[in-house]
Amino acid sequence: MIILSGILVIAAVYIAFFFYQQNQALTMGVKPTPTIVEAEPTEIVAPTYEFETPTPTVTPGVQKVVVVLEAKASMSQQGVDDIQARVVNPLLDYYAEQTSEFQLVSLTINKNTQVSQDQYPYSGYAIQKSGSYLSFLISKKDDQIQWWTPECMKCDFSESYKQKYPEVVINFK
């Protein structure tokens, strides 16, 4: 017990001495001064890279849509093919026939992580040329991706669209 008391007394004396020195430094006006170093400006040279970048060619009148399948790595090839044939292609072809402002600029398909993921394993998000966007869920029934369905109340399909995608058009007769 005596040893513990001795240690506490020594610690208290050291702490008191430390605070006394700090107080003396403040009252004497001792303040740290910043050191200013003057240096010559140096030129930074950016590295140059030499590679051949192909120049994209733009075909007038053809609107390219950026399509991203975010979940592609976790999907089977059959799943990718089904989404392409039953969702992506009908959706892109439908909006390509619409007026300019409703044409698509990008389409993203990703995995649905919400509670509804068993019935709707994927979701889609598209941006139109006008800046508006649309989002939808892709349903799956009996282990089969279902055909995309437009959200219009009264859709106007071209004859070529009707022939190419009768599975989509049949819901609007």
N, C-alpha and C positions, 0 to 999 in steps of 0.2 A: 504494500500500500504506500509505503514511503517512496519507493522508486517511481510509482505512477504520479504521486504528488510532485516529485522533483521534475519529472518530464513536463508536466503541465505548467509548472512555474517557468521553466526554461522557454517553452513555447510561447507563453504569455509575454515574457520579456522580449523575445524576438519579434513578435507581432507588434508590440508597443513601439519598439525601436524603428521598425519598418514604417509605421504610420507617422512617427515623429519626423523621419527623414523626408517623407513625401510632403508633409505639411511645411517643412522648412523650404523645400524646393519651390513650392507654390508661392509662399510669402516673399521669397527673395526675388521673384520675378524670373526665375529660370524657366525658359520656355524652349521647347525643341524648335529648331529652325529648319525649314525645308532646304534641301540642297538643290540648287538649280544647275543643271548641266546643259551647256550649249553644244549642240551637235550639228554637223553639216548634214543637210538633207541628202539622202541617197536615192538613187534611181532604182526602181524595182522593175525588172524586166520579166514580163510574162513569158512562159515557155510557149514555143510554137509547136504545133503538131501537124504532121503532114499525113493526111489521108484523103482518099478520094470519096467524096460524098456524091451519090447520084442525085441529079436534079429531078424533082418530081414532075411528072407531066400531068397537066390538067386537061381533061377532055371537056370542051364547052357543052353545057346542057346536061352533064351527068353529075349528079350530086352523090358524093361518096359519104357514107355514114361510118363513123368509127364505132365498131362493135367490140365490147370487152366482155369476156367470160371470166369473171374473177375466180370462180370456183372450178375452173377447168382442170386444174391439177388433181383435184379430189374426185373428179367425175370419171366414169367409165367412158370409153369411146362411143358406146351405144347411147349413153346419156347425152353426150355432146351432140351426136348426130340427131337425136330426137329433138333437142332444144333448137337446133339449127333449122330442122325441117318443119317443126310444128309451131314454133314461136317466132324465131328471128326472121326467117324468110317471109312468112305471111305478113308480119308486122311491117317490115321494111318495104315490101311491095305495096301494101295498102297505103302507107304514108307517102310513098313516092308518087302516087297518083293524086294526092291532095294538092290544094293550092300551095304556092311557094312558102307562105308563112308557117304552114303546118308540117312541112317536110322535116324529117329528122336530121340532126347533126350528129348525135351520139346515142348509143344504146349500151347499157351496162346490165349484165345478168349476174346476180350473186346469190349465195346461199342465204336462205331465210333462217335466221337464228331465233325467231320469235316462237311463241307457244304453238302457232299454227303450222310449224315446219313439217309435221307429218302429212298434212293434206296439201300444203303449199310449200314444197321444198326449196323453191327458188323465187326470187323477186326480180322485177325488171324496173329500170329507171331510164327514161329517154328524155333528151333535150331537143326541143324543136327549134327551127330556124328563127322563129319569133322571140325566142328566149323563154317561152313557157316550157313546162315539163309535164310528163305524165309518169305515173308509177303504177305497177300492177303486180299481182302475184301469179305465179305459174303453178297450176294445179297438177296433181298426180293422182290417178285413180287406177286401181288394180295394177300397180307398179308400172304404169304407162303415163308419160307426160301427155297432158291434154292439149288440144289445139288452142292457140291464142284466139281470143274473141275481142273484137273492137268494142269500145265503150260507147259508140254512137247509138242514139235511139233509133234512128232510121238511116242506115248506112246505104250509100250509093256505090255499088261495086261495078267496076268495068266488066265487060264480057270476058276479057282475057283473065281477069282476076277470078271470076266465077268459074272458069274452066280449070284454072291452075289450083285453086283452093276450094273445092266444093264443100269440104269439111267445115270451113269457116263460114261460108255463105249460108249453109243450111240452117244455122241458128237464127237467121233473119228473114225467113220466108213466112 
